[in-house]
Amino acid sequence: MCITLPEVAPEWTPPAHTPRNYTDSTATVFADADCEGPYFSLRPHGGHASERLKVRSVVFS
């Protein structure tokens, strides 16, 4: 199930950045809402990315 981050869903707002994943699942973060556009996977239990990675949605697997 795709989760669009409500605070950054509108394209006129700046996207979220510096994602961290402290869940038990892999988090795949997407540059656009509705889990579309370029994506990056974060490993479970502390996976993270730099502030250069901009995100608007996520899916956990």
Secondary structure, 3 states (H helix, E strand, C coil): CEEECHHHCCCCCCCEECCEECCCCCEEEEEEHHHEEEEEEECCCCEECCCCCEECEEEEC
